[in-house]
Amino acid sequence: MTKARLLRLSVVLVSIFMILLIIVYWDNVGTAHFYLHTSFSRPHSSGAIPGITAGEGWETLPDVDEFLAKLLSSSLKRNSSVPRKTEQLLVQGSSKPVVSNLEENVRGYDWSVHNDKTSLDQEKLQIERQRTLREFCANSSLAFPTKERSFDDIPNYELNHLIVDDRHGIIYCYVPKVACTNWKRVMIVLSESLLDQGVPYRNPLDIPREHVHNTSTHLTFNKFWRRYGKFSRHLMKIKLKKYTKFLFVRDPFVRLISAFRSKFELENEEFYQRFAIPMLKLYSNHTNLPTSVKEAFEAGLRVSFSDFIQYLLDPRTEKMVPFNEHWRQIYRLCHPCQIDYDFIGKLETLDEDAAYLLQLLKVDRLLHFPPSYRNRTASSWEDNWFAKIPLAWRQQLYKLYEADFVLFGYPKPENLLKD
């Protein structure tokens, strides 16, 4: 009887082990669904970044997490000498920057030489930014939606901005209108997730914009459920503990101006249909609007900045559909009170921060961060853009984005909030 029980127990354990092996195997060969090829690499030490406390070691993980971690590590050793299978997405490469997109043609690139010898003390700057973020996440005086929930409470669809590079142990949370196009290009080069005629891209600017923003190009946390099922959260937590996590932020009001410029001042058919037509009807009392953005622009029918602000403040907006990612608050995109970021970059110091980050990640010899746009929306424009916006609206708008101002150390724009 005892032998029979031991036999049944052995069969169960072997079955579980085989299921886990299949999951790991599927991670390596089942990526065709995403036009990706990722492989598990050695965990990247977060302790390499000055001022950062190293994450917990493998030994502190829960039993299931520890078992999965060891299993994944052993899988790496087996596969390290075997060429990885890749999915090819055929696109024509170029040695010149890709500027076929209208927005990039309008803006242009700034190819001026930047001084690498910056006066910024990057190490102290990072310590201060992280200290500010952690203090206000723990401060009960700052309240905003979703602040108190745990990582497990975040639904999968809200984790779609967390891009994972398993080759270098990096997680990047992208924020639209904060250099995210070029950071996505960097992640594609590092993860080798996109091929040009069978060869991974080496120059970020060679990657066409339409492929950069194609969701199939990137491995993001919200895809884990389809790949790992009930083990997805365990694997997310392992990667969050062991990988280097970073994001880039921007003054919230300037980010809104930038979003308005790119989505409503340029001919954008998608945003005209989804957002401009409703705004023009609701806030400008227009009827019988043209069916295309080209016809609307020719007729002089454009969304005003005032229309856009009314749309953001209208309580009906969020009830109908959540904010679009281009103007959704950063705390809703990247969950900074639930995820302990190792590096916080700012668009205002993009060149210095990007160079420092690539150095810390030990990939600065592989690539350089692409140059900035020449006419990037500047903080000095705020007064002009908000001059015709009523004071009450400005005050409401600040409350709507207050958490982003406070968490990321941006000063309250007092000049816009007082008569």
Long-range contacts (C-beta under 8 A, 24 or more apart in sequence): 20-67, 20-68, 20-71, 21-71, 23-228, 23-229, 23-231, 24-71, 24-72, 24-75, 26-227, 27-227, 27-228, 28-75, 28-79, 28-84, 28-85, 29-85, 30-227, 31-87, 31-219, 32-87, 33-226, 34-216, 34-217, 34-219, 34-223, 35-87, 35-89, 35-193, 35-194, 35-214, 35-216, 35-217, 36-87, 36-191, 36-193, 36-216, 36-217, 36-218, 36-219, 37-84, 37-85, 37-86, 37-87, 37-192, 37-193, 38-164, 38-165, 38-166, 38-167, 38-191, 38-193, 38-219, 39-76, 39-79, 39-84, 39-166, 39-167, 40-72, 40-73, 40-75, 40-76, 40-79, 40-166, 41-76, 41-166, 41-167, 41-168, 41-169, 42-76, 42-169, 43-169, 43-242, 43-243, 44-168, 44-169, 44-170, 44-242, 44-243, 44-244, 44-361, 45-242, 46-242, 46-243, 46-244, 46-245, 46-342, 48-244, 48-360, 48-362, 49-126, 49-244, 49-342, 49-343, 49-360, 50-123, 50-126, 50-127, 51-123, 51-124, 51-126, 51-127, 51-130, 52-126, 52-130, 52-342, 55-241, 55-242, 56-241, 61-237, 61-238, 61-241, 62-234, 64-231, 64-234, 65-234, 65-237, 65-238, 68-231, 68-234, 68-235, 68-238, 69-238, 72-235, 72-238, 86-192, 86-195, 87-195, 88-195, 88-197, 88-198, 89-194, 89-195, 89-211, 89-217, 90-195, 90-196, 90-197, 91-194, 91-196, 91-208, 91-211, 92-196, 92-197, 93-196, 93-197, 93-201, 93-206, 94-206, 95-203, 95-206, 96-205, 97-205, 97-206, 97-370, 98-205, 98-206, 98-207, 98-208, 98-209, 100-208, 100-209, 101-209, 101-210, 102-266, 102-267, 103-262, 103-266, 104-209, 104-373, 106-266, 107-373, 107-374, 107-375, 107-376, 108-373, 108-374, 108-375, 109-370, 109-371, 109-372, 109-373, 109-374, 110-371, 110-372, 110-373, 110-374, 111-371, 112-371, 114-351, 116-355, 118-352, 120-349, 120-352, 122-352, 122-353, 122-356, 125-349, 126-343, 126-344, 128-409, 129-344, 129-346, 129-408, 129-409, 130-341, 130-344, 132-407, 132-408, 132-409, 133-336, 133-341, 133-344, 133-407, 133-408, 133-409, 134-340, 136-406, 136-407, 137-336, 137-337, 137-407, 142-402, 142-403, 142-406, 142-407, 144-331, 144-402, 144-403, 145-332, 146-331, 146-332, 146-335, 147-331, 147-337, 147-403, 149-338, 150-338, 151-236, 151-237, 151-240, 151-335, 151-338, 151-339, 152-233, 154-335, 154-338, 156-221, 156-222, 156-224, 156-225, 156-232, 157-222, 158-222, 158-332, 158-335, 159-220, 159-221, 159-222, 159-236, 160-215, 160-220, 160-221, 160-222, 161-220, 161-325, 161-333, 161-334, 162-220, 162-221, 162-222, 162-334, 162-339, 163-187, 163-218, 163-219, 163-220, 164-191, 164-219, 164-220, 164-221, 164-239, 164-243, 165-190, 165-191, 165-219, 166-191, 166-219, 167-191, 167-192, 168-361, 168-363, 169-242, 169-243, 169-244, 170-243, 170-244, 170-245, 170-246, 170-361, 171-239, 171-240, 171-243, 171-244, 171-245, 171-246, 172-245, 172-246, 172-247, 173-245, 173-246, 173-247, 173-333, 173-334, 173-335, 173-339, 173-341, 174-247, 174-333, 175-247, 175-248, 175-249, 175-250, 175-255, 175-330, 175-333, 175-334, 176-259, 176-325, 176-326, 177-250, 177-255, 177-258, 177-259, 177-262, 177-326, 178-248, 178-249, 178-250, 178-255, 178-347, 179-248, 179-347, 179-350, 179-354, 179-372, 180-248, 181-209, 181-212, 181-213, 182-369, 182-370, 183-248, 184-212, 184-213, 184-217, 184-218, 185-212, 185-370, 186-358, 186-367, 186-369, 186-370, 187-218, 188-212, 188-217, 188-218, 189-366, 189-367, 190-363, 190-366, 190-367, 191-219, 193-217, 193-218, 193-219, 202-367, 203-367, 204-367, 204-369, 204-370, 205-370, 240-339, 240-340, 244-342, 244-343, 244-360, 244-361, 245-339, 245-340, 245-341, 245-342, 245-343, 246-341, 246-342, 246-343, 246-344, 246-345, 246-357, 247-330, 247-334, 247-336, 247-341, 247-343, 247-344, 247-345, 248-344, 248-345, 248-346, 248-347, 248-350, 248-353, 249-330, 249-344, 249-345, 249-346, 249-347, 249-404, 249-408, 250-346, 250-347, 250-348, 251-347, 251-348, 251-379, 251-410, 252-329, 252-330, 252-401, 252-404, 252-405, 252-410, 253-382, 253-386, 253-397, 253-401, 253-413, 253-416, 254-377, 254-378, 254-379, 254-381, 254-382, 255-327, 256-308, 256-312, 256-327, 256-397, 256-401, 257-305, 257-377, 257-381, 257-382, 257-385, 258-376, 258-377, 259-326, 259-327, 260-303, 260-305, 260-308, 261-377, 262-326, 263-326, 264-302, 264-303, 264-308, 265-302, 267-293, 267-294, 267-297, 268-293, 269-293, 272-296, 274-324, 275-303, 275-311, 275-324, 276-302, 276-303, 278-311, 279-303, 279-307, 279-308, 279-310, 279-311, 280-307, 282-310, 282-311, 282-314, 283-307, 283-310, 283-311, 305-385, 305-388, 305-389, 306-388, 306-389, 309-389, 309-393, 309-397, 310-393, 312-397, 312-400, 313-393, 313-396, 313-397, 313-400, 329-400, 329-401, 329-403, 329-404, 330-404, 330-407, 330-408, 331-403, 331-404, 331-407, 336-407, 337-407, 344-408, 346-408, 347-376, 348-379, 382-413, 382-416, 383-415, 383-416, 386-416, 391-417, 391-418, 391-419
